[in-house]
Amino acid sequence: MAHVGYWDLFTLAAALLTTGVIAGLVAGLLGVGGGIVIVPVLYFMFDLIGVAPNVNMHCAVGTSLATILATGTSSSYSHVKRGGVDGPLLRQWGLPIVIGVLSGSVLAGLVSGQVLIGVFGVIVLVVAVNMAFKNKRSSLADQLPGTPWRQIIGFFIGGFSVMMGIGGGTLGVPTLTLFNYPIRRAVGTSAVIGLIIAVPGTLAAIYFGWGEAGRPPYSLGYVNVIGFLLIIPASVLLAPVGAKLAHTIKPQLLDRLFALFLLITGLKMLSDVL
C-alpha cells in the first residue's frame, strides 16, 4: 500500500467524505447511481495522494462497487416493496448478468489500469451524449428483443458495469427506456441489477487486488475501507437534499449540466490514457 503520513491520511479521509457528499447530491438531483460520480472523483483523489498509477483506477472501481453493496441493498428493498421491479425480466437477465459480471471482473483484474480508464472514458462520453441530446419520446423498439439478444444485452450490461465500478442504473435505465420500458420500472429493476453486479464485483476486486503494491492505506484488495465507511453515510444523508434541490431546477438544465461534467470527465480520462 502507499505509505502516507497523518496529514495525507486526513486529506484522504476529507477527499473521500467529499466524494460521498457529491455522489449523494448528484444521485438525488438526477436519479443516477453514485458510481458514475464516485469512480472519477476517487480516481483523481487517489492520484493526488500518490496512489500508484497502475492500481489507481482498480481501487476507484473496487471501492465504488463496495459502496453499491450498501446503497443497492437499500434501494432494491425500497423498489421491491413498492412493486417497481420486473421479476420476470430479472429471471431472464439474472444469469447472463452474473456471467457478464464474472467475465468483466476477471478481465478487469488482468488488464492494466489504462484499459479500465479507457473503458470508463469511452462509455462516460456515450452517456454524456445521450443525456445531452436524448428525446424522451424516442425509442429503439416497442419492447426488448427475444432470446438470445435479450440475454446478450444483459451480459454486456453486467460486464461493462463491473469494469466501470457502476451499478445497474447508468447502463440499465437508458437501455430499457430505448425499448419503450416504463421509466419507474426501469429504475427499480436496474437497482436490483446493481446489487447483482456489486456482490461478485466487490469480491473479485478484493481477490485480484490482494497483496498489490501502491494501494491507498487501509485497503482490502482494491477496496479502500476508509472510502467505504465515509462515502456511504455521506451519500445517503445528502441524497434527500439533492432530491429536494431537483424540484427547484429545470430537469433539462440538470441533464445538460451533468452531461457537461461527464463530457469533461471522459475527455480528461481518455487524455490520461493517451
HELIX and SHEET records of a PDB file:
HELIX    1   1 TYR A    6  LEU A   30  1                                  25    
HELIX    2   2 GLY A   35  LEU A   48  1                                  14    
HELIX    3   3 PRO A   53  LYS A   81  1                                  29    
HELIX    4   4 GLY A   87  LEU A  110  1                                  24    
HELIX    5   5 GLY A  113  PHE A  133  1                                  21    
HELIX    6   6 TRP A  149  MET A  164  1                                  16    
HELIX    7   7 GLY A  169  LEU A  178  1                                  10    
HELIX    8   8 ILE A  183  GLY A  209  1                                  27    
HELIX    9   9 VAL A  225  ALA A  246  1                                  22    
HELIX   10  10 PRO A  251  VAL A  273  1                                  23    
SHEET    1   A 2 SER A 219  LEU A 220  0                                        
SHEET    2   A 2 VAL A 223  ASN A 224 -1                                        
END                                                                             
